[in-house]
Amino acid sequence: MISRICVLGSTGSIGTNTLDVLGRHPERYEVFALSAMSRVDELLAQCLQWKPRFAVMPEAAKAADLRTKLREAGSRTEVLDGEAALSEIAAHPEVDMVMAAIVGAAGLAPCLAAARAGKRLLLANKEAIVVGGALFMQAVEQGGATLLPIDSEHSAIFQCLPEERGTWAQRIDHIVLTASGGPFRQRDPSTLAEVTPDQACAHPNWVMGRKISVDSATMMNKALEVIEARWLFNLKPEQIQVLIHPQSIIHSMVVCRDESVLAQLGTPDMRVPIAYGLSFPERIESGASRLNLLTTPSLTFEEADERRFPGLHLSWRALRGAEGSTAVLNAANEEAVAAFLDRRLRFDQIHRVNSQSLENLHPETGECSSVDGLLGLDARARRYATELIASLS
């Protein structure tokens, strides 16, 4: 039986890799809906190739542009606009799977819609669970959704665990998330004020979007992954460890109660976790190159020390803070990274914005019990971070 897929964020790195995997298995998958934030021409090309029933762009003007171009090309794809349309296609009755690859907190509402509708939810948008936390996991449980992680690290953990989720707590002592260390792993921290956006986006191992590339350079991406792992695997903060692994071959590890260590290895290619999420519990061809252990360099590990990677350590601080603290951290970081990419903030000031926002902006009672409350908290944190950024410029 063919599965119908909704790809949220189809023009980004995860979205294009997802379409690449889908294209290798036309007998198994059909693209039902696509969405993009601003790349009209890229989404146009995807619609003409994949012929989805729906395409969504949140901005009305861009959606109108896409609608006109599709009509001129003779396409029957229906174009929807507005934030609500993302939730509409994610929860559509004819959708079987949702690839959640929208960057940032904007992905929360459609992820919740998919969860509540009981979809197979392939979660690449870590911010949705970082912001949503308990509310998000409650929606997954109540909706009967199948939640599958797509981040390479969380997919690795998931692949090392048995399918029976109820047995995880009895098996896990702790998990080890690996991190490449990014482009500045060996750079003197005192020189980071000079870093340019292009330098921060030049990741040594992975090809990613600009925002996530900057997060990797600051290790905030790993901080968000620590928070995501806490919810995905129902762990205590102290059960999550991070090690620098420059080769990005071991994607993460599970340390069992009997001290056995289970690891998932592979080439650094996001099509592997994407293919696993699409086909679980089966395995399908992903298009990734095969890992050759005879030519693989030596595998090394380093401590993720706080002096060199202070952003990483904000994750445990946020997890131990008041409910909603992780949403504050995520919002501040999104604003700080955007300011850095616009050259309104120095690279070394990103951590200051994040740390100060986490320290000074306190979630209010009840803000985390609804989507509106969480989005209100997100907006408050963004205002605070924006004002702080202006004062540092």
Secondary structure as UniProt FT lines:
FT   STRAND          3..8
FT   TURN            9..11
FT   HELIX           13..23
FT   TURN            26..28
FT   STRAND          29..35
FT   HELIX           40..50
FT   STRAND          54..57
FT   HELIX           60..72
FT   TURN            73..74
FT   STRAND          78..81
FT   HELIX           83..90
FT   TURN            93..94
FT   STRAND          97..100
FT   HELIX           105..107
FT   HELIX           108..116
FT   TURN            117..118
FT   STRAND          120..123
FT   HELIX           126..143
FT   STRAND          146..149
FT   HELIX           152..160
FT   HELIX           165..167
FT   HELIX           168..171
FT   STRAND          172..179
FT   TURN            183..186
FT   HELIX           189..194
FT   HELIX           197..200
FT   HELIX           210..218
FT   HELIX           220..232
FT   TURN            233..234
FT   HELIX           237..239
FT   STRAND          240..244
FT   TURN            246..247
FT   STRAND          250..256
FT   TURN            257..258
FT   STRAND          261..265
FT   HELIX           271..279
FT   TURN            280..281
FT   TURN            293..295
FT   STRAND          302..303
FT   TURN            306..308
FT   TURN            310..313
FT   HELIX           314..319
FT   TURN            323..324
FT   HELIX           325..341
FT   TURN            342..343
FT   HELIX           347..349
FT   HELIX           350..360
FT   TURN            365..368
FT   HELIX           371..392
//
